[in-house]
């Protein structure tokens, strides 16, 4: 029985795409000053920046939508950045396991900046700090959402910004 279980586990692990395992082998831990550069770009690229955490149920529910956006727009000028606000000491267990089990290949960083009041307004002055939250922008045109988003919500925002 153990032999069958071991073979089954090996088979299931083999089904996980290698790029998922490689991409999420390590999640960069950054401070706000390093991350802040991601909030400002004058390129023609649309940036989709989602703030989330594994302990946030609506965040976990919407994350596959961002992964779908990442894959759908992979050949266009669209970049998806998933900013985890998980506690750094739980990243190894909770965050990495979640990313692998959900086959997340979009770029993920862990924002390690304990004083959220010092940086939340810099993301968007209307943000209360609640999760999930998403900033979608292109150049100086910005859309901020402090709620769960669907694929259609995100896709529409990308299209709108591309047409400006």
N, C-alpha and C positions, 0 to 999 in steps of 0.2 A: 504494500500500500504506500509506503514512504517513497518507493522508487517511482510510482505513478505520479504522486504529488510533486516530486522533484522535477520530473520531466514536464509536467503541466506548467509549473512555475517558470521553468526555463523557456518553454514555448511562448508563454504570455509576455515575458520580458523581451523576447526576440521580436514580438510584434510592435513594440514601441519604436518609432522611427529613431534612428541613430542621431539625427540632427536635434531631436527633442532632448535626448540625453546629453548631448554635447552642449547645446545652447543653454541649458539650465543646470549644467554641472556646477557653475558658480554664479551667484547673483551679485553684481557689484553693489557695495554699500557706499553711498555717497552722502555728503552733507549738502545743505541747501545752496551754498555758494557755488559748488560744482554743478549742481542740477540746474540752477537758475539760468544758465546759458541755453537750456532747452526751451525756455519760455520766450526767447527772443530770436527770431530769424527773419531776415528780409528776402529769403529765397522764394521761389515759386512753389515750394513744397507745402502741402497741408500737413500740419502736425496734429496728431490725435493723442492727447496725454490724459490718461485715466489714473485717478488716485483711488486706491482700493486697499483692502486687507483681507487676509484669509478668515479672520474672525467676523467679517461683515457679510451676512447672508445675501443681501441684494448685490453686493460686489461679486461674490462667487457665482451668482446666477447670471450676471451680465458679462462676465469675462469671456465666455465663448463667443459672444457677439463681436468683441474686439479682436479676437483671434481670427474670426471669419473675415472681418474688415482687413486685417493684416494680410491674409492670404488673397482675398479678392483684389486688393489694390497693390499687390506686390510689384507689378510692372509699371506703376504710375508714380507720380510725385506725391506720395502719401507715406508718412512715417507714423507708426504706432509705438507709443512708449507707455508701458504699464509701470506706474510708480507705486510700489508696495509701501504701505505704512505699518507693516507688521513690526513687532518688537524684534530688534536685531538678535537677541538671544534665542528667539524661536524660529529664526529663518532657516536654519539647517533642517529642522524637522518639519514644521508646518508648511512653510513657503515652498521649499524645493519639492516636497512630496506632492503638494497641490499642483504645481506647474507640470511635473512629469505625468501625474495621473490624468491631467486634463489636456495633455499634448500641446501645451502653450509654447509657441515658437517665436512670438513677438518679443521685442526687447523688453526686459524687465530690470528695474533697479530697485534697491531698497533704500528709501530715504531715511537717513538716521539724523534727525534734527528734532530733539526732544521739545524745544520751545516752539510749538506750532504757531502760537500767537505772533511770533517774530517773522513768519514767512507766509502765512495764509493769505494776507492782503496782497502780497506780491504776485500771487497766482491770479487772484481776482478779488477786488474789493467787496464784492457781494457774497463771497463764500463764508458761510458760518463755521466751516470746518467739518461738516457732516459728510459721511461717505455713503455711496459713491459720489465722486465728483469728476467731471471731465471738462478739459479745455481743448477746444478745436480751433486752430488758427492758421492763417496764411498771411504773412507779412503783418500789417497792422489791423487786419480784420479778425475779430475774436468772437467766439461763442462759448459761453460757459454754462454748464448744466450741473445742478446739485441734486441729481436724482438718477435712478436707474435708466439706462438707455437701451433701446432695441437696435438691431442692425439697421432698420429703416431710418431711425433717428440719426444715427451716425453717418450713414451713407448720404442722406439728404443734406446734412451739414457740410459734408465734403464737397458735394456737387454745387451747393450754393456758394461756397468759398471759391471754388474753381472758376465760377462764372463771374466773379467780381473783377 
